[in-house]
Amino acid sequence: MASIPAPHTQVPPATPAPAALPRSLVALLAGAAGLSVASLYYSQPMLGVLGPDIGASERTVGLVPTLTQLGYALGIGLLAPLGDRYDRRRIIVIKAAVLALALLVAGAAPGVAWLLAASLVIGLAATLAQDVVPAAATLAPEAHRGKVVGTVMTGLLGGILLSRVVSGFVAEHFGWRAVFIAAALSIVAVGAAAWRGLPRFQPTTRLAYGALLGSLAQLWRRHAALRRATLAQGLLSVGFSAFWSTLAVMLHAAPFHLGSAAAGAFGLAGAAGALAAPLAGRMADRGGPGRVTRWGAGLVTLSFAGMAALPLLPPGAGLWLLGLAAVGFDLGIQATLIAHQSIVYGIEPGARSRLNAVLFVGVFVGMALGAALGSVALSSWGWPGVTALATAAALAALAVRLRTRQE
């Protein structure tokens, strides 16, 4: 397929890859990716205690994860392309400073308005994770690039999965404000380590900012496979976010009456599913990524639909059902994402960063929409409403993939 023409805009990279990347540098990159992306999810297990403490309704406090995910989606689309135009080291450090400040504001917020504003900025600045992964790919020698990037992505995935566990525990024992303050300190450490440990990166393009953003739209218009992957993954993200953004509130109410630590512990159930997802890569190599997307979307649909039985079960059995469902849909969503990335990266190898940006804008728009719709569904129709929303979104994603068997 033809690539986007950009004559006289490319410059050779001046950051040579070493013969072997030091383990300390790989650990720095993995930790930076994990701790920055974790900032998106710290609030979710705390919503049940956070709302009453600052006098916010269930619907209003549901805007906290909504604005965080929306900010991340905007940051991927508007800020991530800058990594090709400017020194990534400087971008990472600047974003770390902004993220740490936003987390401190969230921790000291006197009311919900301050918390909502800080949540949007947290999402925007947390996109430094999307600068860390390309940095790892640039620094790694070609022979070890896959291993290095895989290690960094493991750190990012660990941040997503363990953030809920940590925030739930800390909020239960030290209060929700302590979570944001501790998170801010961790990001200060990331920024300092990045400033000292990362080399400077030579820009790889002279495209103006408007041209960088315009190339995203061109890719979207030209490639139906990109549009299908983005739509399907975005729909799965709606259900994913609807579940996680309402779980703490639901567990806090009758018949469970559980605190934020219990809500955060469900992140471990999700980890069991998501950490098994690398098996999807081997499945995609053998049978094609399209088959994995259909299998993954089907598993997500069944997992969400099974939660409809929750009101019929006693509390103990209901918790087991929620845990099993979390394993199932996290596995399905991660497997589908891996397969969609395989499809998208094969469209135009020379535009992989921008293709990835488009895909993840769809993912986090879906996250933001799921958080908003999930809070409305919970307040209006209770847990059955959330279950119906998540199941319908997953079923729509499966329908998109079933119509495209050639991929």
Secondary structure in CASP SS format (residue, H / E / C, confidence):
PFRMAT SS
TARGET T0000
AUTHOR 0000-0000-0000
METHOD secondary structure of the structure
MODEL  1
M C 1.00
A C 1.00
S C 1.00
I C 1.00
P C 1.00
A C 1.00
P C 1.00
H C 1.00
T C 1.00
Q E 1.00
V C 1.00
P C 1.00
P C 1.00
A C 1.00
T C 1.00
P C 1.00
A C 1.00
P C 1.00
A C 1.00
A C 1.00
L C 1.00
P C 1.00
R H 1.00
S H 1.00
L H 1.00
V H 1.00
A H 1.00
L H 1.00
L H 1.00
A H 1.00
G H 1.00
A H 1.00
A H 1.00
G H 1.00
L H 1.00
S H 1.00
V H 1.00
A H 1.00
S C 1.00
L C 1.00
Y C 1.00
Y C 1.00
S C 1.00
Q H 1.00
P H 1.00
M H 1.00
L H 1.00
G H 1.00
V H 1.00
L H 1.00
G H 1.00
P H 1.00
D H 1.00
I H 1.00
G C 1.00
A C 1.00
S C 1.00
E H 1.00
R H 1.00
T H 1.00
V H 1.00
G C 1.00
L H 1.00
V H 1.00
P H 1.00
T H 1.00
L H 1.00
T H 1.00
Q H 1.00
L H 1.00
G H 1.00
Y H 1.00
A H 1.00
L H 1.00
G H 1.00
I H 1.00
G H 1.00
L H 1.00
L C 1.00
A H 1.00
P H 1.00
L H 1.00
G H 1.00
D H 1.00
R C 1.00
Y C 1.00
D C 1.00
R H 1.00
R H 1.00
R H 1.00
I H 1.00
I H 1.00
V H 1.00
I H 1.00
K H 1.00
A H 1.00
A H 1.00
V H 1.00
L H 1.00
A H 1.00
L H 1.00
A H 1.00
L H 1.00
L H 1.00
V H 1.00
A H 1.00
G H 1.00
A H 1.00
A C 1.00
P C 1.00
G C 1.00
V H 1.00
A H 1.00
W H 1.00
L H 1.00
L H 1.00
A H 1.00
A H 1.00
S H 1.00
L H 1.00
V H 1.00
I H 1.00
G H 1.00
L H 1.00
A H 1.00
A H 1.00
T H 1.00
L H 1.00
A H 1.00
Q H 1.00
D H 1.00
V H 1.00
V H 1.00
P H 1.00
A H 1.00
A H 1.00
A H 1.00
T H 1.00
L H 1.00
A C 1.00
P C 1.00
E H 1.00
A H 1.00
H H 1.00
R H 1.00
G H 1.00
K H 1.00
V H 1.00
V H 1.00
G H 1.00
T H 1.00
V H 1.00
M H 1.00
T H 1.00
G H 1.00
L H 1.00
L H 1.00
G H 1.00
G H 1.00
I H 1.00
L H 1.00
L H 1.00
S H 1.00
R H 1.00
V H 1.00
V H 1.00
S H 1.00
G H 1.00
F H 1.00
V H 1.00
A H 1.00
E H 1.00
H H 1.00
F H 1.00
G C 1.00
W H 1.00
R H 1.00
A H 1.00
V H 1.00
F H 1.00
I H 1.00
A H 1.00
A H 1.00
A H 1.00
L H 1.00
S H 1.00
I H 1.00
V H 1.00
A H 1.00
V H 1.00
G H 1.00
A H 1.00
A H 1.00
A H 1.00
W H 1.00
R H 1.00
G H 1.00
L C 1.00
P C 1.00
R C 1.00
F C 1.00
Q C 1.00
P C 1.00
T C 1.00
T E 1.00
R C 1.00
L C 1.00
A C 1.00
Y H 1.00
G H 1.00
A H 1.00
L H 1.00
L H 1.00
G H 1.00
S H 1.00
L H 1.00
A H 1.00
Q H 1.00
L H 1.00
W H 1.00
R H 1.00
R H 1.00
H C 1.00
A H 1.00
A H 1.00
L H 1.00
R H 1.00
R H 1.00
A H 1.00
T H 1.00
L H 1.00
A H 1.00
Q H 1.00
G H 1.00
L H 1.00
L H 1.00
S H 1.00
V H 1.00
G H 1.00
F H 1.00
S H 1.00
A H 1.00
F H 1.00
W H 1.00
S H 1.00
T H 1.00
L H 1.00
A H 1.00
V H 1.00
M H 1.00
L H 1.00
H H 1.00
A C 1.00
A C 1.00
P C 1.00
F C 1.00
H C 1.00
L C 1.00
G C 1.00
S H 1.00
A H 1.00
A H 1.00
A H 1.00
G H 1.00
A H 1.00
F H 1.00
G H 1.00
L H 1.00
A H 1.00
G H 1.00
A H 1.00
A H 1.00
G H 1.00
A H 1.00
L C 1.00
A C 1.00
A C 1.00
P C 1.00
L H 1.00
A H 1.00
G H 1.00
R H 1.00
M H 1.00
A H 1.00
D H 1.00
R H 1.00
G H 1.00
G C 1.00
P H 1.00
G H 1.00
R H 1.00
V H 1.00
T H 1.00
R H 1.00
W H 1.00
G H 1.00
A H 1.00
G H 1.00
L H 1.00
V H 1.00
T H 1.00
L H 1.00
S H 1.00
F H 1.00
A H 1.00
G H 1.00
M H 1.00
A H 1.00
A H 1.00
L H 1.00
P H 1.00
L H 1.00
L C 1.00
P C 1.00
P H 1.00
G H 1.00
A H 1.00
G H 1.00
L H 1.00
W H 1.00
L H 1.00
L H 1.00
G H 1.00
L H 1.00
A H 1.00
A H 1.00
V H 1.00
G H 1.00
F H 1.00
D H 1.00
L H 1.00
G H 1.00
I H 1.00
Q H 1.00
A H 1.00
T H 1.00
L H 1.00
I H 1.00
A H 1.00
H H 1.00
Q H 1.00
S H 1.00
I H 1.00
V H 1.00
Y H 1.00
G C 1.00
I C 1.00
E C 1.00
P H 1.00
G H 1.00
A H 1.00
R H 1.00
S H 1.00
R H 1.00
L H 1.00
N H 1.00
A H 1.00
V H 1.00
L H 1.00
F H 1.00
V H 1.00
G H 1.00
V H 1.00
F H 1.00
V H 1.00
G H 1.00
M H 1.00
A H 1.00
L H 1.00
G H 1.00
A H 1.00
A H 1.00
L H 1.00
G H 1.00
S H 1.00
V H 1.00
A H 1.00
L H 1.00
S H 1.00
S H 1.00
W H 1.00
G C 1.00
W H 1.00
P H 1.00
G H 1.00
V H 1.00
T H 1.00
A H 1.00
L H 1.00
A H 1.00
T H 1.00
A H 1.00
A H 1.00
A H 1.00
L H 1.00
A H 1.00
A H 1.00
L H 1.00
A H 1.00
V H 1.00
R H 1.00
L H 1.00
R C 1.00
T C 1.00
R C 1.00
Q C 1.00
E C 1.00
END
